[in-house]
Amino acid sequence: MDNMMNKKLLECGEKLRRLVSDVQGAPYPASVNEELYSIWYEHIQRDALEAFEYLDENFPKDDNSDVKNTMRNTF
């Protein structure tokens, strides 16, 4: 693998680690209050969008994929 691909894979791995960490840090249902959930939700949405955008830019599935549109229409 060349250095550029190696760098992209390492950066992608970091973004996915952040996303998984956010998922693991989800508030426990019995202790959820609106503020805690809002903070968690904001973090996970930001990291998910960042990871998807990075994947779309650097490892496109096909020429028609558009993560920004998909995320906007979904959430």
C-alpha positions in Angstrom: 0.0 0.0 0.0 1.2 3.5 -0.7 1.6 6.1 2.0 -1.5 8.1 0.9 -3.8 5.0 1.2 -2.1 4.1 4.5 -2.8 7.6 5.8 -6.4 7.5 4.7 -7.0 4.1 6.3 -5.5 5.3 9.6 -7.6 8.5 9.6 -10.7 6.4 8.8 -9.9 4.1 11.6 -9.7 7.0 14.0 -13.1 8.4 12.9 -14.6 5.0 13.4 -13.1 4.6 16.8 -14.6 7.9 17.9 -18.0 6.8 16.6 -17.8 3.5 18.3 -16.7 5.2 21.5 -19.7 7.5 21.3 -22.1 4.5 20.8 -20.5 2.8 23.8 -21.0 6.0 25.9 -24.7 6.0 25.3 -26.6 7.0 28.4 -28.2 4.1 30.2 -32.0 4.1 29.7 -32.9 4.3 33.4 -30.6 7.3 33.9 -31.5 9.2 30.8 -32.6 12.8 31.2 -33.3 15.1 28.3 -30.1 17.1 28.7 -27.8 14.1 28.9 -29.4 12.5 25.9 -29.2 15.7 23.9 -25.5 16.0 24.6 -24.9 12.4 23.7 -27.0 12.6 20.5 -25.2 15.7 19.3 -21.8 14.0 19.7 -22.8 10.8 18.0 -24.5 12.6 15.1 -21.4 14.8 14.5 -19.0 11.9 14.6 -21.3 9.7 12.4 -21.6 12.5 9.8 -17.9 13.1 9.8 -17.1 9.4 9.4 -19.6 9.0 6.5 -18.4 12.1 4.8 -14.8 10.9 5.0 -15.7 7.5 3.7 -17.7 9.0 0.8 -14.8 11.3 -0.1 -12.0 8.8 0.2 -13.7 5.4 -0.4 -16.8 6.1 -2.6 -19.2 3.3 -2.9 -20.2 4.5 -6.4 -20.4 7.7 -8.4 -24.0 8.4 -7.2 -23.4 8.2 -3.4 -24.0 11.4 -1.6 -23.7 11.0 2.2 -24.6 14.7 3.0 -27.9 14.4 1.2 -28.7 11.0 2.8 -27.9 12.2 6.3 -30.0 15.4 5.9 -33.0 13.4 4.6 -32.7 10.8 7.4 -32.3 13.0 10.4 
